[in-house]
């Protein structure tokens, strides 16, 4: 993909200075997802694995809300009429979005205001960093519509962010987690006033984009693959990953800048 010319059909896209911004843009409905937008997001994150120009991704929502989840009329209604093979096709497709987000090498920043529910909560969970406003409310509300909390990797990822007991509470009850609680539990990295959220998300993205992006991608990879490793296996995997990073030009640049008492300028190679 060419990030400068990419033109999605179901959300907004902006690209500048190595930072791509995805804006879910159905504000009149609090930015719900459809079958088509799910698939387009999945395909985009898969394509980002090969878009080296993109260093960081910010995902946010328009109109004071992040995402209200699957559209009640365009997704939930049709699901009731589907047979098991069709339902499994859908649940695998939505899970593939999370896989694509976790496997793309770029750090993903979720900038969250207002409603962040259902699949919207999952997208925020699958991101690497989360910034929120005081009005942010995250709800893994599957239980409230008669479904299990184990949706799109929630039972695997959420406990690793906030702990097993807290994740269990949210997934069993489907209740909303507010901004203060989310920051205290470690779900949100920071809580920011609404007017400052876009700028702070951009500032954080630019800081990451200016860093050693090959090494950042390696960090994301290791965070993913070490979930089911023993400690000895993880330490060996990190030894190999770090040795690879030591062969990069960015590592040499950092050394030469340190010797010269300058700040390194990383180029991602």
Secondary structure, DSSP 4 states (H G I P E B T S, - for coil): --TTT---SSSEEEEETTEEEEEE--GGGTS-B-HHHHHHHHHHHHHHTT-TT--EEEEEESTT--B--B-IIIIIHHHHT--HHHHHHHHHHHHHHHHHHHHSSSEEEEEE-SEEETHHHHHHHHSSEEEE-TT-EEE-GGGGGT--S--TTHHHHHHHHH-HHHHHHHHHH--EEEHHHHHHHTS-SEE--HHHHHHHHHHHHHHHHTS-HHHHHHHHHHHHHGGG--HHHHHHHHHHHHHHHTTSHHHHHHHHHHHTT--------
